[in-house]
Amino acid sequence: MRVLIIGSGGRESALAWSISKSPLLEKLFCAPGNPGTALIATNIDIDIKNFEAIKLIVMEHNITLVVVGPEEPLVNGLRDFFESHDQLKNCLFIGPGKKGALLEGSKEFAKNFMQKWSIPTASYMCFDSSSMHEADYFLEKLSAPYVLKADGLAAGKGVVIHSNIDDARRELQAMFNGKFGTAGRKVVIEEFLKGIELSVFILTDGKEYLILPEAKDYKRIGDGDTGLNTGGMGAVSPVPFAGEEFMRKVEERIIK
């Protein structure tokens, strides 16, 4: 197979490293890639927001599989773009369409989706700058710490937790004032849930699914898992506490 990986971060380096080991691989490309991917793939310097440029790469290099790392091109409809062009329809594509990508692209959409399908999630409400009074009232009903999430994509940095309600109020105003750009036009405020986080990944065609190895992500910038969130400081897989019974609950309560 001739494979194109879209993206330029550490995630894409990991994808390239793993895919490069497949006996099915004929040629591997990364767009735009990074110095790490350059060691095992051919980097092509493009703007991943330019779907026409991606189309040209696929056609010129006879790409048979596209793997998308970042959320933004998926939220902007890259898969839909492929499905709307006859020259690209036969190219295999890993990544959801624009509608499915909203689960990552909008915290409010994701929370509403979970509520609709009875997927366990923290209680929440979503606000914009016109509803500051209602947001303040909701904060007062919650117990510390206070969780604020920019609704849109914020490079993994859009979740802020404060133990003091006045700090939470200031944070909310900062988000509405553009701290995270357009991602903070709406803000989800939710109940704080104490526990250990992990991520479970699946591949699905909308009918069947395959559960991939789970991972424990470490996002905080400081030693000892302290400080502000980042896009990710590293991850560990497999996760020691994700045993057979735990994963059965995840599959039954969330995936199915």
C-alpha positions in Angstrom: 0.0 0.0 0.0 1.0 3.6 -0.6 0.1 5.5 2.6 -0.2 9.2 3.3 -0.2 10.4 6.9 -1.6 13.9 7.4 -0.1 16.0 10.2 3.2 17.1 11.8 3.2 16.2 15.5 4.4 13.5 17.7 1.2 11.5 17.1 2.1 11.4 13.4 5.7 10.3 14.2 4.2 7.4 16.2 1.8 6.5 13.3 4.6 6.6 10.8 6.9 4.5 12.9 4.2 1.8 13.4 2.9 1.8 9.8 6.5 1.6 8.5 6.8 -1.8 10.0 3.8 -3.3 8.0 4.7 -5.8 5.3 1.8 -4.4 3.3 3.6 -1.0 3.0 5.1 -0.1 -0.4 5.7 3.7 0.2 5.1 6.1 3.1 4.5 9.8 2.8 3.8 12.5 5.5 2.3 15.9 4.9 3.8 18.0 6.1 5.6 15.7 8.5 8.4 16.6 10.8 12.2 15.7 11.3 11.2 12.4 12.9 8.9 11.3 10.1 11.6 12.3 7.6 13.7 9.4 8.9 11.2 6.8 7.8 8.9 8.5 5.2 8.9 11.1 2.5 7.8 14.5 3.9 5.8 16.8 1.6 5.5 20.4 2.8 1.9 21.5 2.4 -0.7 23.4 4.4 -3.1 20.7 5.6 -6.0 23.2 5.4 -5.5 23.1 1.6 -7.6 20.2 0.6 -6.8 20.6 -3.1 -3.1 20.3 -2.3 -3.8 17.0 -0.5 -5.9 15.8 -3.5 -2.9 16.5 -5.8 -0.6 14.5 -3.6 -3.0 11.5 -3.5 -3.3 11.5 -7.3 0.4 12.2 -8.1 1.7 9.5 -5.7 -1.0 6.9 -6.3 -1.9 6.9 -2.6 -4.2 4.0 -1.5 -4.6 4.9 2.2 -4.9 8.2 4.0 -4.4 8.4 7.8 -5.4 11.7 9.4 -3.7 12.6 12.7 -5.0 16.1 13.7 -8.6 16.9 14.4 -8.8 20.2 12.5 -8.9 18.9 8.9 -11.5 16.3 9.9 -13.7 18.9 11.6 -13.3 21.0 8.5 -14.6 18.1 6.3 -11.5 16.4 4.7 -13.2 13.0 4.6 -16.4 14.6 3.0 -14.1 16.3 0.5 -12.6 12.9 -0.5 -16.1 11.3 -0.8 -17.3 14.1 -3.0 -14.5 13.7 -5.6 -14.6 10.7 -8.0 -10.7 10.7 -8.2 -10.5 10.1 -4.5 -13.4 7.8 -3.7 -11.4 4.6 -4.1 -8.7 5.8 -1.7 -9.1 4.3 1.8 -9.5 6.9 4.5 -9.0 6.6 8.3 -10.9 9.4 10.0 -14.5 10.5 10.5 -16.6 12.8 8.3 -17.4 16.3 9.4 -20.5 15.3 11.3 -18.7 12.6 13.3 -15.7 14.8 13.9 -18.0 17.2 15.9 -17.5 14.8 18.8 -14.0 16.3 19.1 -14.7 19.6 17.5 -17.5 20.8 19.9 -17.5 20.0 23.6 -21.2 21.0 23.7 -22.1 18.6 20.9 -20.2 15.8 22.5 -21.9 16.3 25.9 -25.3 16.5 24.2 -24.5 13.3 22.3 -23.5 11.5 25.5 -26.7 12.7 27.3 -28.9 11.6 24.4 -27.5 8.1 24.3 -27.2 7.7 28.1 -23.4 7.5 28.1 -22.1 8.4 31.6 -20.8 11.9 31.8 -20.5 14.8 34.3 -23.4 17.2 34.6 -22.9 20.3 32.6 -24.3 23.4 31.0 -23.0 25.5 28.0 -22.9 29.3 27.9 -21.8 32.1 25.7 -20.9 35.7 26.5 -24.6 36.8 26.5 -25.4 34.4 29.3 -22.7 35.4 31.9 -25.3 35.8 34.6 -26.7 32.3 34.1 -23.1 30.9 34.0 -22.3 32.6 37.3 -25.4 31.1 38.9 -24.4 27.7 37.6 -20.9 28.0 39.0 -22.4 28.9 42.4 -24.4 25.7 42.4 -21.3 23.6 41.8 -18.8 22.5 44.3 -15.1 23.2 43.8 -13.0 22.5 41.8 -14.6 24.2 38.8 -14.1 22.8 35.3 -14.3 25.1 32.2 -14.0 23.8 28.7 -13.7 25.9 25.5 -16.3 24.5 23.2 -14.1 24.3 20.1 -10.7 23.0 19.1 -7.9 24.5 21.3 -4.9 22.2 20.6 -5.6 20.2 23.7 -5.3 23.2 26.0 -8.9 24.4 26.2 -9.8 22.7 29.6 -9.0 24.7 32.7 -9.7 23.7 36.3 -9.8 26.2 39.2 -10.3 25.5 42.9 -11.5 29.1 43.6 -14.8 30.3 42.2 -13.5 33.9 41.6 -10.6 32.4 39.5 -13.2 30.4 37.6 -15.2 33.5 36.9 -12.1 35.4 35.6 -11.2 32.4 33.5 -14.7 32.3 32.0 -14.5 36.0 31.1 -11.0 35.4 29.6 -12.3 32.6 27.4 -15.2 34.8 26.2 -12.6 37.6 25.5 -10.6 35.4 23.1 -8.1 33.5 25.2 -8.6 30.5 23.0 -9.8 32.4 19.9 -13.1 31.3 18.4 -12.9 28.0 20.3 -14.0 29.9 23.4 -17.1 31.6 21.9 -19.0 29.0 23.9 -17.8 27.4 27.2 -19.0 24.2 28.8 -19.0 24.3 32.6 -19.2 20.9 34.2 -19.1 19.0 37.4 -15.6 17.9 38.5 -15.2 14.2 38.5 -12.3 12.8 40.5 -10.5 9.8 39.1 -7.9 8.4 36.8 -8.3 9.2 33.1 -7.6 6.9 30.2 -8.4 6.9 26.5 -10.0 4.0 24.6 -9.8 4.0 20.8 -11.8 2.2 18.2 -11.8 1.8 14.5 -15.3 1.7 13.0 -17.0 1.8 9.6 -20.3 2.7 11.3 -21.4 -0.9 11.6 -18.5 -3.0 12.9 -15.8 -1.9 15.3 -12.3 -2.9 16.5 -11.0 -1.8 19.9 -7.4 -0.7 19.8 -5.0 -0.7 22.8 -6.0 1.8 25.5 -3.6 4.6 26.6 -3.1 6.8 29.7 -2.4 10.4 28.6 -0.4 12.8 30.8 -1.3 16.3 29.8 -0.1 18.5 32.7 3.1 20.4 32.2 4.7 20.0 35.6 6.4 17.0 37.3 4.1 14.9 39.4 1.2 15.6 37.0 0.9 19.2 38.1 0.3 22.6 36.4 -1.7 23.6 33.3 -2.8 21.2 30.6 -0.8 20.9 27.4 -1.5 19.1 24.2 0.2 16.1 25.8 3.4 15.4 27.7 3.4 11.7 26.9 1.3 8.5 27.2 1.6 5.0 28.5 0.1 1.9 27.0 -1.2 -0.6 28.0 -2.9 0.9 31.1 -2.4 -1.3 34.2 -5.8 -0.8 35.7 -7.7 -1.4 32.5 -8.4 -5.0 33.1 -10.8 -7.3 31.3 -13.8 -6.4 33.5 -13.1 -2.7 33.2 -12.9 -2.9 29.4 -16.1 -4.9 29.3 -17.9 -2.0 31.0 -16.4 0.5 28.6 -17.5 -1.6 25.7 -21.1 -2.1 27.0 -21.7 1.4 28.4 -19.9 3.6 25.8 -18.9 1.8 22.6 -22.0 -0.3 21.9 
